[in-house]
Amino acid sequence: MYRKISVLLLFLLLCLAACSLRDSKTFTFSEVSENWAANLEVTQTNDNYETQNFVLEYKGVM
């Protein structure tokens, strides 16, 4: 009985550890000019998933 519980706990621990190994890379690109400011943040994970956040701000006179 203890052996089954031990094996189950070990399997659960390995599954949880494997989920935490997904490294992500974040790239930030930004540029500022006289009238504009732009910022692009891209986050990539090992499973080919990507999120992008783009902010474009007008700094000139309206």
C-alpha positions as CSV (number, residue, x, y, z in Angstrom):
1,M,0.0,0.0,0.0
2,Y,2.8,2.4,0.9
3,R,4.6,1.6,-2.3
4,K,1.6,2.6,-4.4
5,I,1.2,5.9,-2.6
6,S,5.0,6.5,-3.0
7,V,4.8,5.8,-6.7
8,L,1.8,8.0,-7.1
9,L,3.4,10.9,-5.2
10,L,6.6,10.6,-7.2
11,F,4.6,10.6,-10.5
12,L,2.7,13.7,-9.3
13,L,6.0,15.5,-8.3
14,L,7.5,14.7,-11.7
15,C,4.5,16.1,-13.5
16,L,4.5,19.3,-11.5
17,A,8.3,19.7,-12.1
18,A,7.9,19.2,-15.8
19,C,5.3,22.0,-16.0
20,S,7.6,24.5,-14.4
21,L,10.4,23.9,-16.9
22,R,8.8,26.0,-19.6
23,D,11.2,28.8,-20.0
24,S,10.0,31.9,-21.6
25,K,12.0,34.6,-23.3
26,T,11.0,38.2,-23.3
27,F,12.2,40.7,-25.9
28,T,11.6,44.4,-25.5
29,F,12.0,46.9,-28.4
30,S,11.4,50.6,-27.9
31,E,12.1,53.8,-29.8
32,V,11.4,57.4,-29.1
33,S,11.3,60.3,-31.6
34,E,10.2,63.9,-31.4
35,N,6.5,63.0,-31.9
36,W,6.2,59.3,-31.2
37,A,7.1,56.7,-28.6
38,A,6.8,53.0,-29.5
39,N,7.3,49.9,-27.3
40,L,6.9,46.3,-28.4
41,E,7.2,43.5,-25.8
42,V,7.3,39.9,-27.2
43,T,7.2,36.9,-24.9
44,Q,8.0,33.4,-26.4
45,T,7.7,30.0,-24.7
46,N,9.2,26.7,-25.6
47,D,5.9,25.4,-26.9
48,N,5.9,27.9,-29.8
49,Y,3.5,30.2,-28.1
50,E,4.0,33.9,-28.4
51,T,2.3,37.0,-26.9
52,Q,2.9,40.5,-28.1
53,N,2.1,43.8,-26.4
54,F,2.5,46.9,-28.6
55,V,2.1,50.5,-27.4
56,L,2.3,53.5,-29.7
57,E,2.0,56.9,-28.1
58,Y,1.8,60.3,-29.9
59,K,3.8,62.9,-28.1
60,G,3.3,65.8,-30.5
61,V,0.9,68.7,-30.1
62,M,-2.7,68.0,-31.0
